[in-house]
Amino acid sequence: MCHSCKRRPCVNVCLRAAGGTRSGCGHRHMCELGRCLRETGQALDRVGVRAQGSEKFKELFSRHRQVMGVYEKQPEIANDAWVAPNASVIGEVSIASQSSIWYGCVLRADVNEIYVGGGSNIQDGTVVTVAKTNPLGFPASTYIGNEVSIGSGCSLHSCTIEDQTEIGAGSIICDGAVVEKHAQVGAGSVVPAGTRIPSGQHWQGNPAKYVRDVSDDEVMDMTNRAATFYETAEKHAYEFLPYGTLYKDAEKMLEKQ
């Protein structure tokens, strides 16, 4: 194991074994080399099968990857969090306990990090992204706190959503925006870059503006809604098998046909 990168295998070990030297860890180069070798093997297999007059190599299964790392940036997902089968969690994403990522969502943290707190729900078709840097000095990562409900079809980019808040369906939260605790963003709103929505306020519109204060009952509903979504997510999770290799058995059956 390499002491600088804590990964195995490491290019330094391989090169030393071969009598060569190289500065740095080179983990990314090994990833590239491994991918090239695997794709070359697949290509040769397809050429050979085609030369035999068969087309059985054709891909019949979806290549969608629910959880995917980007080199050293790997997602960290709590055991009791739920990610829908057709969602995409990519890169440096942390999802805390009892959170749910619903169908068609994309959380892409390839150049910075995304954090999703406990008991939060990101509903169907929402896209959460980050930036590498922000020229205005705002944080380039995306932070979503605890017991947050984000409606379907939203777009969040390099923003901060504090605990127990609610983002209405179809809203756009731009880079550097901050939605404070117990605040609400109405459906279809656009929160411009760098905007701060104070705690306990309801904003709406394009661009989003103050409309009214959030009532105590609405604050209670935010917590209850988060708990309800987790209970629903558990039911959906029950319907899907854990990771398996059934597709390999299916491929073997096709080969026998």
Long-range contacts (C-beta under 8 A, 24 or more apart in sequence): 2-27, 5-72, 7-72, 27-71, 27-72, 28-71, 28-72, 31-71, 56-254, 56-255, 60-251, 60-254, 61-247, 61-250, 64-88, 70-110, 73-109, 73-110, 75-109, 78-118, 82-233, 82-234, 82-236, 82-237, 84-236, 85-240, 96-120, 96-146, 98-230, 99-230, 100-229, 100-230, 100-232, 100-233, 102-126, 102-152, 102-233, 109-141, 109-142, 111-140, 112-140, 112-141, 112-142, 112-158, 113-141, 113-142, 114-141, 114-142, 114-143, 114-144, 115-141, 115-142, 115-143, 115-144, 116-144, 117-144, 117-145, 117-146, 117-147, 117-148, 117-163, 118-146, 118-147, 119-146, 119-147, 119-226, 119-227, 119-230, 120-144, 120-145, 120-146, 120-147, 120-148, 120-149, 120-150, 120-226, 121-148, 121-149, 121-150, 121-226, 121-229, 121-230, 121-233, 122-150, 123-149, 123-150, 123-151, 123-152, 123-154, 123-169, 123-229, 124-152, 124-153, 125-152, 125-153, 126-150, 126-151, 126-152, 126-153, 126-154, 126-155, 126-156, 127-154, 127-155, 127-156, 128-156, 128-157, 129-155, 129-156, 129-157, 129-158, 130-157, 130-158, 131-157, 131-158, 131-175, 134-158, 134-175, 134-176, 136-176, 136-193, 136-194, 138-175, 138-176, 138-193, 138-194, 139-176, 140-175, 145-181, 147-222, 147-223, 147-226, 148-226, 149-222, 149-225, 149-226, 149-229, 151-187, 159-191, 162-199, 164-219, 164-222, 164-223, 164-226, 165-222, 166-222, 166-225, 168-204, 182-214, 182-219, 182-222, 183-214, 184-214, 184-218, 186-211
